Amino acid sequence: MAWFLNHYKCERGKRRWADEWSCMCDDECPHCGARYMTPHTSEDLTTLIEQEGSNFVVRWSPETAEHDPDYRVLGYFPTEQEAIAFLSAD
């Protein structure tokens, strides 16, 4: 997997934050500096379907992504269902 939105909760201050990373990694609390906070949930953002005008664009973040997702366009589709079907195909 190449890109994630990780959700964290600080064990010290109980504050919550989210951060995007190329893996499901530990983070430092931006509020109190506590280290090694493990994400309690993560959303896989490796592939996205976004509407652009009347089309739906499938974007993919390659495994080489490090500091940003570096999305590549895989295709344009007239309906969201066709974009979903494209991602579901082997």
N, CA, C and O atoms as a CHARMM CRD file, in Angstrom:
* protein
*
  360
    1    1 MET  N      0.84500  -1.18200   0.00000 PROA 1      0.00000
    2    1 MET  CA     0.00000   0.00000   0.00000 PROA 1      0.00000
    3    1 MET  C      0.88600   1.24000   0.00000 PROA 1      0.00000
    4    1 MET  O      1.99200   1.22600   0.54000 PROA 1      0.00000
    5    2 ALA  N      0.39200   2.30400  -0.60800 PROA 2      0.00000
    6    2 ALA  CA     1.28000   3.43500  -0.82100 PROA 2      0.00000
    7    2 ALA  C      0.88800   4.73100  -0.13000 PROA 2      0.00000
    8    2 ALA  O      1.74500   5.60100   0.02600 PROA 2      0.00000
    9    3 TRP  N     -0.34400   4.90800   0.28900 PROA 3      0.00000
   10    3 TRP  CA    -0.68700   6.18700   0.92400 PROA 3      0.00000
   11    3 TRP  C     -1.84400   6.00300   1.89100 PROA 3      0.00000
   12    3 TRP  O     -2.84500   5.36200   1.57100 PROA 3      0.00000
   13    4 PHE  N     -1.69100   6.58000   3.08700 PROA 4      0.00000
   14    4 PHE  CA    -2.68700   6.40800   4.14100 PROA 4      0.00000
   15    4 PHE  C     -2.98100   7.72000   4.85900 PROA 4      0.00000
   16    4 PHE  O     -2.11200   8.58200   4.98700 PROA 4      0.00000
   17    5 LEU  N     -4.21100   7.85400   5.32400 PROA 5      0.00000
   18    5 LEU  CA    -4.58500   8.90500   6.25300 PROA 5      0.00000
   19    5 LEU  C     -4.71400   8.22100   7.59800 PROA 5      0.00000
   20    5 LEU  O     -5.67600   7.49200   7.84100 PROA 5      0.00000
   21    6 ASN  N     -3.74200   8.45500   8.47600 PROA 6      0.00000
   22    6 ASN  CA    -3.70200   7.82100   9.78800 PROA 6      0.00000
   23    6 ASN  C     -4.36600   8.71900  10.82800 PROA 6      0.00000
   24    6 ASN  O     -4.18900   9.93700  10.82200 PROA 6      0.00000
   25    7 HSD  N     -5.13100   8.09500  11.72100 PROA 7      0.00000
   26    7 HSD  CA    -5.82100   8.80600  12.80000 PROA 7      0.00000
   27    7 HSD  C     -5.18600   8.38800  14.12400 PROA 7      0.00000
   28    7 HSD  O     -5.05000   7.20100  14.42100 PROA 7      0.00000
   29    8 TYR  N     -4.80100   9.39100  14.90800 PROA 8      0.00000
   30    8 TYR  CA    -4.07000   9.15100  16.14500 PROA 8      0.00000
   31    8 TYR  C     -4.81400   9.73500  17.34400 PROA 8      0.00000
   32    8 TYR  O     -5.60100  10.67200  17.21100 PROA 8      0.00000
   33    9 LYS  N     -4.54700   9.15800  18.52100 PROA 9      0.00000
   34    9 LYS  CA    -5.01500   9.71100  19.78900 PROA 9      0.00000
   35    9 LYS  C     -3.83400   9.64600  20.75500 PROA 9      0.00000
   36    9 LYS  O     -3.28500   8.57500  21.01300 PROA 9      0.00000
   37   10 CYS  N     -3.45700  10.80300  21.28300 PROA 10     0.00000
   38   10 CYS  CA    -2.31400  10.88000  22.18400 PROA 10     0.00000
   39   10 CYS  C     -2.63800  10.16700  23.49900 PROA 10     0.00000
   40   10 CYS  O     -3.66900  10.41800  24.12200 PROA 10     0.00000
   41   11 GLU  N     -1.74000   9.28100  23.90100 PROA 11     0.00000
   42   11 GLU  CA    -1.93900   8.55600  25.15500 PROA 11     0.00000
   43   11 GLU  C     -1.69300   9.44600  26.36900 PROA 11     0.00000
   44   11 GLU  O     -2.19500   9.16500  27.45800 PROA 11     0.00000
   45   12 ARG  N     -0.92900  10.51000  26.18800 PROA 12     0.00000
   46   12 ARG  CA    -0.62200  11.41800  27.29100 PROA 12     0.00000
   47   12 ARG  C     -1.70700  12.48600  27.43400 PROA 12     0.00000
   48   12 ARG  O     -2.31500  12.61600  28.49600 PROA 12     0.00000
   49   13 GLY  N     -1.94900  13.24700  26.37100 PROA 13     0.00000
   50   13 GLY  CA    -2.86800  14.37800  26.45700 PROA 13     0.00000
   51   13 GLY  C     -4.26300  14.11100  25.92500 PROA 13     0.00000
   52   13 GLY  O     -5.13800  14.97200  26.02200 PROA 13     0.00000
   53   14 LYS  N     -4.48300  12.92700  25.36200 PROA 14     0.00000
   54   14 LYS  CA    -5.79300  12.50800  24.83300 PROA 14     0.00000
   55   14 LYS  C     -6.25900  13.34000  23.64100 PROA 14     0.00000
   56   14 LYS  O     -7.41800  13.24100  23.23700 PROA 14     0.00000
   57   15 ARG  N     -5.37000  14.16100  23.07000 PROA 15     0.00000
   58   15 ARG  CA    -5.73700  14.94000  21.88500 PROA 15     0.00000
   59   15 ARG  C     -5.72200  14.02900  20.67200 PROA 15     0.00000
   60   15 ARG  O     -5.02300  13.01600  20.65900 PROA 15     0.00000
   61   16 ARG  N     -6.49300  14.38500  19.65200 PROA 16     0.00000
   62   16 ARG  CA    -6.58100  13.60100  18.42600 PROA 16     0.00000
   63   16 ARG  C     -6.05600  14.42100  17.25200 PROA 16     0.00000
   64   16 ARG  O     -6.16600  15.64700  17.23800 PROA 16     0.00000
   65   17 TRP  N     -5.48500  13.73200  16.27000 PROA 17     0.00000
   66   17 TRP  CA    -5.04900  14.37400  15.03900 PROA 17     0.00000
   67   17 TRP  C     -4.98900  13.32900  13.93400 PROA 17     0.00000
   68   17 TRP  O     -5.04000  12.12600  14.19100 PROA 17     0.00000
   69   18 ALA  N     -4.88000  13.80400  12.71800 PROA 18     0.00000
   70   18 ALA  CA    -4.73200  12.93000  11.55700 PROA 18     0.00000
   71   18 ALA  C     -3.54200  13.42200  10.74300 PROA 18     0.00000
   72   18 ALA  O     -3.24600  14.61600  10.71100 PROA 18     0.00000
   73   19 ASP  N     -2.87200  12.49100  10.09300 PROA 19     0.00000
   74   19 ASP  CA    -1.71300  12.83700   9.28200 PROA 19     0.00000
   75   19 ASP  C     -1.59300  11.82700   8.14400 PROA 19     0.00000
   76   19 ASP  O     -1.88100  10.64400   8.32400 PROA 19     0.00000
   77   20 GLU  N     -1.17000  12.29600   6.97700 PROA 20     0.00000
   78   20 GLU  CA    -0.98100  11.41600   5.83200 PROA 20     0.00000
   79   20 GLU  C      0.45700  10.93400   5.77400 PROA 20     0.00000
   80   20 GLU  O      1.39800  11.70900   5.94500 PROA 20     0.00000
   81   21 TRP  N      0.61000   9.62400   5.52900 PROA 21     0.00000
   82   21 TRP  CA     1.92200   9.00500   5.42100 PROA 21     0.00000
   83   21 TRP  C      1.88500   7.92300   4.35500 PROA 21     0.00000
   84   21 TRP  O      0.81500   7.49200   3.92500 PROA 21     0.00000
   85   22 SER  N      3.06900   7.49100   3.93400 PROA 22     0.00000
   86   22 SER  CA     3.16700   6.41400   2.95700 PROA 22     0.00000
   87   22 SER  C      3.07000   5.03500   3.61200 PROA 22     0.00000
   88   22 SER  O      3.21200   4.01800   2.93400 PROA 22     0.00000
   89   23 CYS  N      2.83300   4.99600   4.91500 PROA 23     0.00000
   90   23 CYS  CA     2.64700   3.73400   5.63600 PROA 23     0.00000
   91   23 CYS  C      1.81700   4.01700   6.89200 PROA 23     0.00000
   92   23 CYS  O      1.53400   5.17000   7.21800 PROA 23     0.00000
   93   24 MET  N      1.43700   2.95500   7.58000 PROA 24     0.00000
   94   24 MET  CA     0.69400   3.10900   8.83400 PROA 24     0.00000
   95   24 MET  C      1.71600   3.14200   9.96600 PROA 24     0.00000
   96   24 MET  O      1.93100   2.14500  10.65600 PROA 24     0.00000
   97   25 CYS  N      2.34700   4.31300  10.14700 PROA 25     0.00000
   98   25 CYS  CA     3.48000   4.42800  11.06400 PROA 25     0.00000
   99   25 CYS  C      3.13000   5.22500  12.31300 PROA 25     0.00000
  100   25 CYS  O      2.12500   5.93500  12.36200 PROA 25     0.00000
  101   26 ASP  N      3.98600   5.08700  13.31900 PROA 26     0.00000
  102   26 ASP  CA     3.85500   5.87600  14.54300 PROA 26     0.00000
  103   26 ASP  C      4.14400   7.33900  14.22400 PROA 26     0.00000
  104   26 ASP  O      4.83800   7.64600  13.25400 PROA 26     0.00000
  105   27 ASP  N      3.60700   8.23700  15.04700 PROA 27     0.00000
  106   27 ASP  CA     3.78400   9.66800  14.85000 PROA 27     0.00000
  107   27 ASP  C      4.01900  10.32400  16.19600 PROA 27     0.00000
  108   27 ASP  O      3.80100   9.72200  17.24700 PROA 27     0.00000
  109   28 GLU  N      4.46400  11.56200  16.14700 PROA 28     0.00000
  110   28 GLU  CA     4.66900  12.36300  17.34500 PROA 28     0.00000
  111   28 GLU  C      3.47200  13.28500  17.52300 PROA 28     0.00000
  112   28 GLU  O      3.01900  13.90000  16.55800 PROA 28     0.00000
  113   29 CYS  N      2.95600  13.38900  18.74300 PROA 29     0.00000
  114   29 CYS  CA     1.81100  14.25300  19.00900 PROA 29     0.00000
  115   29 CYS  C      2.18900  15.71000  18.72400 PROA 29     0.00000
  116   29 CYS  O      3.14300  16.22600  19.30600 PROA 29     0.00000
  117   30 PRO  N      1.44600  16.37600  17.83000 PROA 30     0.00000
  118   30 PRO  CA     1.76200  17.76700  17.51800 PROA 30     0.00000
  119   30 PRO  C      1.39800  18.73000  18.65100 PROA 30     0.00000
  120   30 PRO  O      1.77600  19.90100  18.61100 PROA 30     0.00000
  121   31 HSD  N      0.66900  18.24500  19.65600 PROA 31     0.00000
  122   31 HSD  CA     0.22000  19.10900  20.74900 PROA 31     0.00000
  123   31 HSD  C      1.17100  19.08900  21.94100 PROA 31     0.00000
  124   31 HSD  O      1.46300  20.13400  22.52200 PROA 31     0.00000
  125   32 CYS  N      1.66000  17.88500  22.31100 PROA 32     0.00000
  126   32 CYS  CA     2.50700  17.80100  23.50500 PROA 32     0.00000
  127   32 CYS  C      3.87400  17.17800  23.23100 PROA 32     0.00000
  128   32 CYS  O      4.73600  17.17600  24.11100 PROA 32     0.00000
  129   33 GLY  N      4.08300  16.65300  22.02900 PROA 33     0.00000
  130   33 GLY  CA     5.37200  16.08300  21.67700 PROA 33     0.00000
  131   33 GLY  C      5.57100  14.63100  22.07700 PROA 33     0.00000
  132   33 GLY  O      6.65100  14.07700  21.86700 PROA 33     0.00000
  133   34 ALA  N      4.54000  13.99700  22.65400 PROA 34     0.00000
  134   34 ALA  CA     4.66900  12.57700  23.01300 PROA 34     0.00000
  135   34 ALA  C      4.99300  11.77800  21.75500 PROA 34     0.00000
  136   34 ALA  O      4.42100  12.01200  20.69000 PROA 34     0.00000
  137   35 ARG  N      5.91300  10.83600  21.89400 PROA 35     0.00000
  138   35 ARG  CA     6.39600  10.08600  20.72900 PROA 35     0.00000
  139   35 ARG  C      5.81000   8.67900  20.66700 PROA 35     0.00000
  140   35 ARG  O      5.27000   8.15500  21.64200 PROA 35     0.00000
  141   36 TYR  N      5.93900   8.09900  19.49700 PROA 36     0.00000
  142   36 TYR  CA     5.57500   6.70400  19.24100 PROA 36     0.00000
  143   36 TYR  C      4.07900   6.42900  19.38500 PROA 36     0.00000
  144   36 TYR  O      3.67800   5.37400  19.87700 PROA 36     0.00000
  145   37 MET  N      3.26400   7.38300  18.95500 PROA 37     0.00000
  146   37 MET  CA     1.81600   7.17500  18.97700 PROA 37     0.00000
  147   37 MET  C      1.43100   6.36000  17.73200 PROA 37     0.00000
  148   37 MET  O      1.69800   6.76700  16.60100 PROA 37     0.00000
  149   38 THR  N      0.81300   5.22800  17.96200 PROA 38     0.00000
  150   38 THR  CA     0.39400   4.32900  16.87900 PROA 38     0.00000
  151   38 THR  C     -1.00300   4.73300  16.40900 PROA 38     0.00000
  152   38 THR  O     -1.85800   5.05100  17.23600 PROA 38     0.00000
  153   39 PRO  N     -1.25000   4.72600  15.09200 PROA 39     0.00000
  154   39 PRO  CA    -2.58600   5.09400  14.63200 PROA 39     0.00000
  155   39 PRO  C     -3.63900   4.09300  15.12500 PROA 39     0.00000
  156   39 PRO  O     -3.41400   2.88300  15.12200 PROA 39     0.00000
  157   40 HSD  N     -4.79200   4.62400  15.54700 PROA 40     0.00000
  158   40 HSD  CA    -5.87300   3.72600  15.97100 PROA 40     0.00000
  159   40 HSD  C     -6.71600   3.30200  14.77500 PROA 40     0.00000
  160   40 HSD  O     -7.36500   2.25800  14.82500 PROA 40     0.00000
  161   41 THR  N     -6.72200   4.08600  13.70700 PROA 41     0.00000
  162   41 THR  CA    -7.34400   3.69600  12.44000 PROA 41     0.00000
  163   41 THR  C     -6.56400   4.34500  11.30200 PROA 41     0.00000
  164   41 THR  O     -5.87000   5.34500  11.49300 PROA 41     0.00000
  165   42 SER  N     -6.69100   3.76400  10.13400 PROA 42     0.00000
  166   42 SER  CA    -6.04800   4.30900   8.94200 PROA 42     0.00000
  167   42 SER  C     -6.97600   4.12700   7.75000 PROA 42     0.00000
  168   42 SER  O     -7.64000   3.09900   7.61400 PROA 42     0.00000
  169   43 GLU  N     -7.01100   5.12800   6.89900 PROA 43     0.00000
  170   43 GLU  CA    -7.77900   5.06000   5.65600 PROA 43     0.00000
  171   43 GLU  C     -6.80200   4.86900   4.50800 PROA 43     0.00000
  172   43 GLU  O     -5.83100   5.61600   4.38000 PROA 43     0.00000
  173   44 ASP  N     -7.05400   3.88400   3.68700 PROA 44     0.00000
  174   44 ASP  CA    -6.19600   3.61400   2.53300 PROA 44     0.00000
  175   44 ASP  C     -6.55000   4.60300   1.42600 PROA 44     0.00000
  176   44 ASP  O     -7.64800   4.55900   0.87200 PROA 44     0.00000
  177   45 LEU  N     -5.62000   5.48800   1.11100 PROA 45     0.00000
  178   45 LEU  CA    -5.81700   6.48300   0.05100 PROA 45     0.00000
  179   45 LEU  C     -4.96900   6.15900  -1.18300 PROA 45     0.00000
  180   45 LEU  O     -4.68800   7.03800  -1.99800 PROA 45     0.00000
  181   46 THR  N     -4.56800   4.90400  -1.31300 PROA 46     0.00000
  182   46 THR  CA    -3.71500   4.51500  -2.43100 PROA 46     0.00000
  183   46 THR  C     -4.41700   4.74500  -3.76000 PROA 46     0.00000
  184   46 THR  O     -3.79200   5.20500  -4.71500 PROA 46     0.00000
  185   47 THR  N     -5.69900   4.43500  -3.83600 PROA 47     0.00000
  186   47 THR  CA    -6.47800   4.72600  -5.04100 PROA 47     0.00000
  187   47 THR  C     -7.63500   5.63700  -4.66600 PROA 47     0.00000
  188   47 THR  O     -8.26200   5.47000  -3.62100 PROA 47     0.00000
  189   48 LEU  N     -7.90400   6.59500  -5.52600 PROA 48     0.00000
  190   48 LEU  CA    -8.99400   7.55000  -5.32500 PROA 48     0.00000
  191   48 LEU  C     -9.82500   7.64100  -6.58200 PROA 48     0.00000
  192   48 LEU  O     -9.32300   7.46800  -7.69200 PROA 48     0.00000
  193   49 ILE  N    -11.09900   7.91500  -6.39400 PROA 49     0.00000
  194   49 ILE  CA   -11.97900   8.26100  -7.51000 PROA 49     0.00000
  195   49 ILE  C    -12.47900   9.66600  -7.23100 PROA 49     0.00000
  196   49 ILE  O    -13.12000   9.91700  -6.21100 PROA 49     0.00000
  197   50 GLU  N    -12.18200  10.57900  -8.14500 PROA 50     0.00000
  198   50 GLU  CA   -12.59000  11.97800  -7.98300 PROA 50     0.00000
  199   50 GLU  C    -13.35300  12.42700  -9.21400 PROA 50     0.00000
  200   50 GLU  O    -13.03200  12.04100 -10.33800 PROA 50     0.00000
  201   51 GLN  N    -14.36500  13.24600  -8.98700 PROA 51     0.00000
  202   51 GLN  CA   -15.12100  13.78000 -10.10500 PROA 51     0.00000
  203   51 GLN  C    -14.42800  15.02400 -10.63900 PROA 51     0.00000
  204   51 GLN  O    -14.05800  15.92000  -9.88000 PROA 51     0.00000
  205   52 GLU  N    -14.25700  15.06600 -11.96200 PROA 52     0.00000
  206   52 GLU  CA   -13.70300  16.22500 -12.65700 PROA 52     0.00000
  207   52 GLU  C    -14.66500  16.55800 -13.78700 PROA 52     0.00000
  208   52 GLU  O    -14.72000  15.85800 -14.79800 PROA 52     0.00000
  209   53 GLY  N    -15.41000  17.61500 -13.60800 PROA 53     0.00000
  210   53 GLY  CA   -16.41700  17.95900 -14.60700 PROA 53     0.00000
  211   53 GLY  C    -17.44900  16.85500 -14.67800 PROA 53     0.00000
  212   53 GLY  O    -18.04600  16.49500 -13.66400 PROA 53     0.00000
  213   54 SER  N    -17.66500  16.31400 -15.86500 PROA 54     0.00000
  214   54 SER  CA   -18.65300  15.24300 -16.01700 PROA 54     0.00000
  215   54 SER  C    -18.01700  13.86000 -15.97000 PROA 54     0.00000
  216   54 SER  O    -18.71700  12.85800 -16.11600 PROA 54     0.00000
  217   55 ASN  N    -16.71200  13.78700 -15.77000 PROA 55     0.00000
  218   55 ASN  CA   -16.01600  12.50000 -15.71800 PROA 55     0.00000
  219   55 ASN  C    -15.57000  12.14800 -14.30900 PROA 55     0.00000
  220   55 ASN  O    -15.51600  13.00300 -13.42500 PROA 55     0.00000
  221   56 PHE  N    -15.25000  10.87400 -14.11600 PROA 56     0.00000
  222   56 PHE  CA   -14.68200  10.38900 -12.87000 PROA 56     0.00000
  223   56 PHE  C    -13.26700   9.90600 -13.16900 PROA 56     0.00000
  224   56 PHE  O    -13.05200   9.11400 -14.08600 PROA 56     0.00000
  225   57 VAL  N    -12.31000  10.38800 -12.39000 PROA 57     0.00000
  226   57 VAL  CA   -10.90000  10.09400 -12.61400 PROA 57     0.00000
  227   57 VAL  C    -10.43000   9.11600 -11.54500 PROA 57     0.00000
  228   57 VAL  O    -10.66800   9.31700 -10.35400 PROA 57     0.00000
  229   58 VAL  N     -9.76100   8.05600 -11.98500 PROA 58     0.00000
  230   58 VAL  CA    -9.14600   7.11100 -11.06000 PROA 58     0.00000
  231   58 VAL  C     -7.68300   7.49900 -10.93600 PROA 58     0.00000
  232   58 VAL  O     -6.96000   7.58400 -11.92900 PROA 58     0.00000
  233   59 ARG  N     -7.25400   7.73500  -9.68900 PROA 59     0.00000
  234   59 ARG  CA    -5.86800   8.09800  -9.41100 PROA 59     0.00000
  235   59 ARG  C     -5.25600   7.03300  -8.50500 PROA 59     0.00000
  236   59 ARG  O     -5.94100   6.43900  -7.67200 PROA 59     0.00000
  237   60 TRP  N     -3.95800   6.80300  -8.68200 PROA 60     0.00000
  238   60 TRP  CA    -3.23800   5.78000  -7.94000 PROA 60     0.00000
  239   60 TRP  C     -1.91500   6.34100  -7.44500 PROA 60     0.00000
  240   60 TRP  O     -1.19200   7.00200  -8.19100 PROA 60     0.00000
  241   61 SER  N     -1.60400   6.07500  -6.19000 PROA 61     0.00000
  242   61 SER  CA    -0.32800   6.48000  -5.60400 PROA 61     0.00000
  243   61 SER  C      0.61600   5.28100  -5.66200 PROA 61     0.00000
  244   61 SER  O      0.31900   4.23900  -5.08000 PROA 61     0.00000
  245   62 PRO  N      1.75300   5.41200  -6.35900 PROA 62     0.00000
  246   62 PRO  CA     2.66700   4.27000  -6.49500 PROA 62     0.00000
  247   62 PRO  C      3.39200   3.96400  -5.19100 PROA 62     0.00000
  248   62 PRO  O      3.45600   4.79700  -4.28700 PROA 62     0.00000
  249   63 GLU  N      3.93100   2.76800  -5.11200 PROA 63     0.00000
  250   63 GLU  CA     4.64500   2.34700  -3.90300 PROA 63     0.00000
  251   63 GLU  C      5.90100   3.16200  -3.65200 PROA 63     0.00000
  252   63 GLU  O      6.46100   3.10700  -2.55700 PROA 63     0.00000
  253   64 THR  N      6.35000   3.90900  -4.63400 PROA 64     0.00000
  254   64 THR  CA     7.53000   4.76000  -4.47000 PROA 64     0.00000
  255   64 THR  C      7.20800   6.09000  -3.78700 PROA 64     0.00000
  256   64 THR  O      8.11900   6.86000  -3.48300 PROA 64     0.00000
  257   65 ALA  N      5.92800   6.36900  -3.54400 PROA 65     0.00000
  258   65 ALA  CA     5.54500   7.62600  -2.88600 PROA 65     0.00000
  259   65 ALA  C      6.15000   7.67800  -1.49100 PROA 65     0.00000
  260   65 ALA  O      6.11600   6.69500  -0.75100 PROA 65     0.00000
  261   66 GLU  N      6.70000   8.83100  -1.14100 PROA 66     0.00000
  262   66 GLU  CA     7.31000   8.96300   0.17800 PROA 66     0.00000
  263   66 GLU  C      6.76200  10.15800   0.94400 PROA 66     0.00000
  264   66 GLU  O      6.13200   9.97800   1.98600 PROA 66     0.00000
  265   67 HSD  N      6.98700  11.37500   0.45100 PROA 67     0.00000
  266   67 HSD  CA     6.59300  12.58100   1.18400 PROA 67     0.00000
  267   67 HSD  C      5.27800  13.16700   0.69900 PROA 67     0.00000
  268   67 HSD  O      4.70600  14.03800   1.35500 PROA 67     0.00000
  269   68 ASP  N      4.80100  12.70400  -0.42900 PROA 68     0.00000
  270   68 ASP  CA     3.47900  13.07200  -0.93000 PROA 68     0.00000
  271   68 ASP  C      2.97900  11.90700  -1.76300 PROA 68     0.00000
  272   68 ASP  O      3.77700  11.06200  -2.17100 PROA 68     0.00000
  273   69 PRO  N      1.68500  11.83700  -2.02500 PROA 69     0.00000
  274   69 PRO  CA     1.14700  10.65100  -2.69100 PROA 69     0.00000
  275   69 PRO  C      1.57600  10.48200  -4.14900 PROA 69     0.00000
  276   69 PRO  O      1.52900   9.36500  -4.66400 PROA 69     0.00000
  277   70 ASP  N      1.98900  11.54400  -4.82500 PROA 70     0.00000
  278   70 ASP  CA     2.46300  11.45700  -6.20200 PROA 70     0.00000
  279   70 ASP  C      1.47900  10.70100  -7.09200 PROA 70     0.00000
  280   70 ASP  O      1.86400   9.80000  -7.83700 PROA 70     0.00000
  281   71 TYR  N      0.19300  11.08400  -7.00300 PROA 71     0.00000
  282   71 TYR  CA    -0.86500  10.38500  -7.72800 PROA 71     0.00000
  283   71 TYR  C     -0.64700  10.38400  -9.23100 PROA 71     0.00000
  284   71 TYR  O     -0.21700  11.37900  -9.81400 PROA 71     0.00000
  285   72 ARG  N     -0.95200   9.24600  -9.84700 PROA 72     0.00000
  286   72 ARG  CA    -0.92500   9.07600 -11.30000 PROA 72     0.00000
  287   72 ARG  C     -2.34400   8.77300 -11.76600 PROA 72     0.00000
  288   72 ARG  O     -3.07300   8.03900 -11.09900 PROA 72     0.00000
  289   73 VAL  N     -2.73200   9.32700 -12.89100 PROA 73     0.00000
  290   73 VAL  CA    -4.05900   9.07400 -13.44900 PROA 73     0.00000
  291   73 VAL  C     -4.04400   7.71400 -14.14100 PROA 73     0.00000
  292   73 VAL  O     -3.19800   7.45300 -14.99600 PROA 73     0.00000
  293   74 LEU  N     -4.98500   6.85200 -13.76400 PROA 74     0.00000
  294   74 LEU  CA    -5.11400   5.54000 -14.39900 PROA 74     0.00000
  295   74 LEU  C     -6.18500   5.53600 -15.48000 PROA 74     0.00000
  296   74 LEU  O     -6.13400   4.72200 -16.40200 PROA 74     0.00000
  297   75 GLY  N     -7.16000   6.44400 -15.37300 PROA 75     0.00000
  298   75 GLY  CA    -8.20000   6.47900 -16.39100 PROA 75     0.00000
  299   75 GLY  C     -9.30500   7.45700 -16.06400 PROA 75     0.00000
  300   75 GLY  O     -9.47800   7.88200 -14.92200 PROA 75     0.00000
  301   76 TYR  N    -10.05300   7.80500 -17.11000 PROA 76     0.00000
  302   76 TYR  CA   -11.22400   8.68300 -17.00100 PROA 76     0.00000
  303   76 TYR  C    -12.44800   7.86300 -17.38100 PROA 76     0.00000
  304   76 TYR  O    -12.40900   7.08200 -18.33200 PROA 76     0.00000
  305   77 PHE  N    -13.54000   8.04200 -16.63500 PROA 77     0.00000
  306   77 PHE  CA   -14.74100   7.24200 -16.85300 PROA 77     0.00000
  307   77 PHE  C    -15.97300   8.14400 -16.80900 PROA 77     0.00000
  308   77 PHE  O    -16.00700   9.11700 -16.05500 PROA 77     0.00000
  309   78 PRO  N    -16.98400   7.82200 -17.61900 PROA 78     0.00000
  310   78 PRO  CA   -18.18600   8.66100 -17.64900 PROA 78     0.00000
  311   78 PRO  C    -19.05700   8.52300 -16.40100 PROA 78     0.00000
  312   78 PRO  O    -19.82700   9.43100 -16.08500 PROA 78     0.00000
  313   79 THR  N    -18.94600   7.39100 -15.68300 PROA 79     0.00000
  314   79 THR  CA   -19.74900   7.21500 -14.46600 PROA 79     0.00000
  315   79 THR  C    -18.86500   6.72200 -13.32600 PROA 79     0.00000
  316   79 THR  O    -17.81300   6.12300 -13.54900 PROA 79     0.00000
  317   80 GLU  N    -19.30400   6.98000 -12.12500 PROA 80     0.00000
  318   80 GLU  CA   -18.57000   6.50000 -10.95300 PROA 80     0.00000
  319   80 GLU  C    -18.59000   4.97400 -10.89900 PROA 80     0.00000
  320   80 GLU  O    -17.60900   4.35700 -10.48500 PROA 80     0.00000
  321   81 GLN  N    -19.69500   4.36400 -11.31200 PROA 81     0.00000
  322   81 GLN  CA   -19.80700   2.91100 -11.30600 PROA 81     0.00000
  323   81 GLN  C    -18.75300   2.26900 -12.22100 PROA 81     0.00000
  324   81 GLN  O    -18.19100   1.22700 -11.88600 PROA 81     0.00000
  325   82 GLU  N    -18.49200   2.89100 -13.36600 PROA 82     0.00000
  326   82 GLU  CA   -17.46900   2.35600 -14.26900 PROA 82     0.00000
  327   82 GLU  C    -16.07200   2.51200 -13.66000 PROA 82     0.00000
  328   82 GLU  O    -15.21600   1.64800 -13.84900 PROA 82     0.00000
  329   83 ALA  N    -15.84200   3.59200 -12.94200 PROA 83     0.00000
  330   83 ALA  CA   -14.54700   3.78500 -12.27500 PROA 83     0.00000
  331   83 ALA  C    -14.36300   2.73200 -11.18700 PROA 83     0.00000
  332   83 ALA  O    -13.27700   2.17000 -11.04500 PROA 83     0.00000
  333   84 ILE  N    -15.40200   2.46800 -10.43200 PROA 84     0.00000
  334   84 ILE  CA   -15.35700   1.43600  -9.38200 PROA 84     0.00000
  335   84 ILE  C    -15.11700   0.06600 -10.00100 PROA 84     0.00000
  336   84 ILE  O    -14.31200  -0.71500  -9.49300 PROA 84     0.00000
  337   85 ALA  N    -15.81000  -0.22600 -11.09300 PROA 85     0.00000
  338   85 ALA  CA   -15.63900  -1.50600 -11.78500 PROA 85     0.00000
  339   85 ALA  C    -14.20000  -1.65000 -12.28900 PROA 85     0.00000
  340   85 ALA  O    -13.63200  -2.74000 -12.23500 PROA 85     0.00000
  341   86 PHE  N    -13.62100  -0.57300 -12.77000 PROA 86     0.00000
  342   86 PHE  CA   -12.22900  -0.60700 -13.22900 PROA 86     0.00000
  343   86 PHE  C    -11.29300  -1.00300 -12.07900 PROA 86     0.00000
  344   86 PHE  O    -10.40400  -1.83600 -12.25800 PROA 86     0.00000
  345   87 LEU  N    -11.49500  -0.40800 -10.90700 PROA 87     0.00000
  346   87 LEU  CA   -10.64200  -0.73300  -9.76600 PROA 87     0.00000
  347   87 LEU  C    -10.88400  -2.14400  -9.24800 PROA 87     0.00000
  348   87 LEU  O     -9.99000  -2.74900  -8.65500 PROA 87     0.00000
  349   88 SER  N    -12.07000  -2.66400  -9.46400 PROA 88     0.00000
  350   88 SER  CA   -12.41400  -4.00400  -8.98800 PROA 88     0.00000
  351   88 SER  C    -11.90600  -5.09700  -9.91300 PROA 88     0.00000
  352   88 SER  O    -11.81400  -6.25500  -9.50600 PROA 88     0.00000
  353   89 ALA  N    -11.57600  -4.75100 -11.14600 PROA 89     0.00000
  354   89 ALA  CA   -11.12500  -5.75200 -12.11800 PROA 89     0.00000
  355   89 ALA  C     -9.73900  -6.25800 -11.75500 PROA 89     0.00000
  356   89 ALA  O     -8.91500  -5.53500 -11.19500 PROA 89     0.00000
  357   90 ASP  N     -9.51100  -7.49700 -12.08400 PROA 90     0.00000
  358   90 ASP  CA    -8.18200  -8.08200 -11.82700 PROA 90     0.00000
  359   90 ASP  C     -7.27000  -7.54800 -12.83600 PROA 90     0.00000
  360   90 ASP  O     -6.08700  -7.88600 -12.83800 PROA 90     0.00000
